[in-house]
Amino acid sequence: MKTAILGAGVSGLSLARFLVEGGVPLGELHLFEAAAEVGGLCRSKTVDGFTYDRAGGHILYSKDAAARDWMISCAGGPDAFVETARQTRIRFGDCWVHYPFENGLCDLPAEVNKECIEGYISAYEARSESGSEAPSDFDAWVRWRFGDGIHAHFMRPYNEKIWKRSLSELGSSWVAGRVPEAPLEDVVKASQGVRTEGYVHQSIFHYPETGGFQAITDGIATAVISQVRLNTPVTQLTRHGEGWRVDGEDFDLVISTLPMDELPRIIEGIPAEVAAAMRELSYNSLSSILLAIDSDEQPDFSWVYMPHEEQGPANRVTYISNYSPGNAPAGGSGLQCEVNWRGDGQAPGEELTGEVIAGLERAGLLTKDQVLFSDRSDEGHAYIVYTHGFEERRRRSIDWLESVGVLPLGRFGRYDYHNSDQCVIAARELAAALLERRSAGGQET
Ligand SMILES: Cc1cc2nc3c(=O)[nH]c(=O)nc-3n(C[C@H](O)[C@H](O)[C@H](O)COP(=O)(O)OP(=O)(O)OC[C@H]3O[C@@H](n4cnc5c(N)ncnc54)[C@H](O)[C@@H]3O)c2cc1C
């Protein structure tokens, strides 16, 4: 069965590899990739010995140990990875606040701590008394869940930096299950100076020793790289009998990891209401800025959240050379800064890097003269934006694609808020279903 896999990020590569591991002849698979290299959002970049991840600092962790171990084994095994205990902070004025914020209240200035804990307790009591359901609006959800103090001091400013719009334009369905609720006693204790340890699950993560996070997708790709057509953007899919024609070439089966919002430009015959639903799926874009630092003396943080405007445009700063010493030459270190912008907007201009450095200097993370050089990578599709009505638009888009036999897969392929391990899990599940279909249809694998 001649199969086209559109996109060679971690989703497309993993699917191809699982199919081959399941016995599908390699020659039946054809991966189309627009970029000059594989890896998509998992790609990394090395400049003068400093390595960073192009779509924000990436770490490997998973609730599914088999998926994580598979990724590690594809990329050289455990010895090729550094294992680190996650250390994250929020920069708040000149305080380092433990993460999550409600577990670090005692790190805040006293009056802010008081405001936050009072708000948290009021919200807790209001929820318990009224038995109210979680509001569907994200701004209301934050107040309902965390109270007005945490809303004002952290959640609103931080989330506005991430989402680049008023929080009331967003729904709350995406946070369900993602933000575990801390017991009230724990938050009260945290406010008094006793933090709950082991609060953050997935506290240990892995990162490749060399090559950045991309070493993982490079490793997965080795088994299928001969079938990847690089620099080959897919521009047209037309129906052809039971299958599809991809830019003039016939295939029995098509799996798409391309951003679903772009498919109306590519796939012929999408009904108008489905095309509208696809186009209205929103996303945010990202600039990742590497700052090469002339010193290896850094705090042992993994990353730091930067919620406030005076800290500059970056929302997160990753201490990328703490992930692996291989990410910086001896005597140096790398800071990787993330700045989001609206997918329907303009990329920030060249002044961005200067603004980021100035913000970090004001926040006390560096001094300008420590920066040896900078490098910037932009990614168009980085964050799914959960505007109201998102679930309905997504469901309608996926249902139509599946009904015509174009199988959507991946972070923007299905608009699933997936990390790379979850992309691998989804690819493993799809491969298993396809392999079963093959054997039921009497095809040899
Ligand atoms: C800021 C940020 C931080 C993250 N942190 C982590 C983390 O710490 N850990 C983690 O595991 N995950 C993390 N992720 C998520 C992870 O990057 C993604 O889940 C994963 O890379 C998505 O893989 P994918 O293959 O589904 O999509 P993509 O990587 O987007 O792959 C799609 C591929 O399709 C190609 N393509 C697009 N259009 C066309 C076309 N017309 N024709 C042909 N090819 C095309 C693209 O070039 C790309 O290679 C993070 C993501 C972001 C944005």
PDBQT file of the ligand as one rigid body, heavy atoms in Angstrom, charges set to zero:
ROOT
HETATM    1  C1  LIG A 501       7.587  26.494  22.971  1.00  0.00    +0.000 C 
HETATM    2  C2  LIG A 501       7.464  25.003  22.848  1.00  0.00    +0.000 A 
HETATM    3  C3  LIG A 501       8.017  24.206  23.848  1.00  0.00    +0.000 A 
HETATM    4  C4  LIG A 501       7.886  22.826  23.781  1.00  0.00    +0.000 A 
HETATM    5  N1  LIG A 501       8.474  22.065  24.738  1.00  0.00    +0.000 NA
HETATM    6  C5  LIG A 501       8.447  20.729  24.634  1.00  0.00    +0.000 A 
HETATM    7  C6  LIG A 501       9.140  19.941  25.574  1.00  0.00    +0.000 A 
HETATM    8  O1  LIG A 501       9.775  20.449  26.514  1.00  0.00    +0.000 OA
HETATM    9  N2  LIG A 501       9.111  18.588  25.438  1.00  0.00    +0.000 N 
HETATM   10  C7  LIG A 501       8.437  17.994  24.412  1.00  0.00    +0.000 A 
HETATM   11  O2  LIG A 501       8.461  16.765  24.323  1.00  0.00    +0.000 OA
HETATM   12  N3  LIG A 501       7.743  18.718  23.505  1.00  0.00    +0.000 NA
HETATM   13  C8  LIG A 501       7.741  20.073  23.586  1.00  0.00    +0.000 A 
HETATM   14  N4  LIG A 501       7.078  20.826  22.663  1.00  0.00    +0.000 N 
HETATM   15  C9  LIG A 501       6.185  20.178  21.688  1.00  0.00    +0.000 C 
HETATM   16  C10 LIG A 501       6.891  19.535  20.489  1.00  0.00    +0.000 C 
HETATM   17  O3  LIG A 501       7.755  20.452  19.866  1.00  0.00    +0.000 OA
HETATM   18  C11 LIG A 501       5.815  19.112  19.483  1.00  0.00    +0.000 C 
HETATM   19  O4  LIG A 501       4.822  18.359  20.109  1.00  0.00    +0.000 OA
HETATM   20  C12 LIG A 501       6.344  18.268  18.337  1.00  0.00    +0.000 C 
HETATM   21  O5  LIG A 501       7.575  18.709  17.867  1.00  0.00    +0.000 OA
HETATM   22  C13 LIG A 501       5.311  18.284  17.214  1.00  0.00    +0.000 C 
HETATM   23  O6  LIG A 501       5.712  17.399  16.210  1.00  0.00    +0.000 OA
HETATM   24  P1  LIG A 501       4.833  17.180  14.909  1.00  0.00    +0.000 P 
HETATM   25  O7  LIG A 501       5.592  16.243  14.058  1.00  0.00    +0.000 OA
HETATM   26  O8  LIG A 501       3.449  16.847  15.280  1.00  0.00    +0.000 OA
HETATM   27  O9  LIG A 501       4.735  18.619  14.206  1.00  0.00    +0.000 OA
HETATM   28  P2  LIG A 501       5.891  19.499  13.559  1.00  0.00    +0.000 P 
HETATM   29  O10 LIG A 501       7.130  19.370  14.316  1.00  0.00    +0.000 OA
HETATM   30  O11 LIG A 501       5.273  20.839  13.391  1.00  0.00    +0.000 OA
HETATM   31  O12 LIG A 501       6.108  18.800  12.151  1.00  0.00    +0.000 OA
HETATM   32  C14 LIG A 501       5.361  19.098  11.012  1.00  0.00    +0.000 C 
HETATM   33  C15 LIG A 501       6.300  19.036   9.834  1.00  0.00    +0.000 C 
HETATM   34  O13 LIG A 501       5.551  19.319   8.646  1.00  0.00    +0.000 OA
HETATM   35  C16 LIG A 501       6.346  20.122   7.796  1.00  0.00    +0.000 C 
HETATM   36  N5  LIG A 501       5.463  20.825   6.872  1.00  0.00    +0.000 N 
HETATM   37  C17 LIG A 501       4.630  21.875   7.129  1.00  0.00    +0.000 A 
HETATM   38  N6  LIG A 501       3.964  22.211   6.012  1.00  0.00    +0.000 NA
HETATM   39  C18 LIG A 501       4.355  21.360   5.040  1.00  0.00    +0.000 A 
HETATM   40  C19 LIG A 501       3.985  21.173   3.692  1.00  0.00    +0.000 A 
HETATM   41  N7  LIG A 501       3.084  21.934   3.069  1.00  0.00    +0.000 N 
HETATM   42  N8  LIG A 501       4.570  20.153   3.006  1.00  0.00    +0.000 NA
HETATM   43  C20 LIG A 501       5.475  19.334   3.606  1.00  0.00    +0.000 A 
HETATM   44  N9  LIG A 501       5.864  19.486   4.879  1.00  0.00    +0.000 NA
HETATM   45  C21 LIG A 501       5.310  20.474   5.597  1.00  0.00    +0.000 A 
HETATM   46  C22 LIG A 501       7.087  21.035   8.764  1.00  0.00    +0.000 C 
HETATM   47  O14 LIG A 501       8.243  21.570   8.144  1.00  0.00    +0.000 OA
HETATM   48  C23 LIG A 501       7.409  20.083   9.906  1.00  0.00    +0.000 C 
HETATM   49  O15 LIG A 501       8.653  19.449   9.727  1.00  0.00    +0.000 OA
HETATM   50  C24 LIG A 501       7.176  22.220  22.695  1.00  0.00    +0.000 A 
HETATM   51  C25 LIG A 501       6.661  23.022  21.672  1.00  0.00    +0.000 A 
HETATM   52  C26 LIG A 501       6.794  24.397  21.741  1.00  0.00    +0.000 A 
HETATM   53  C27 LIG A 501       6.242  25.242  20.631  1.00  0.00    +0.000 C 
ENDROOT
TORSDOF 0
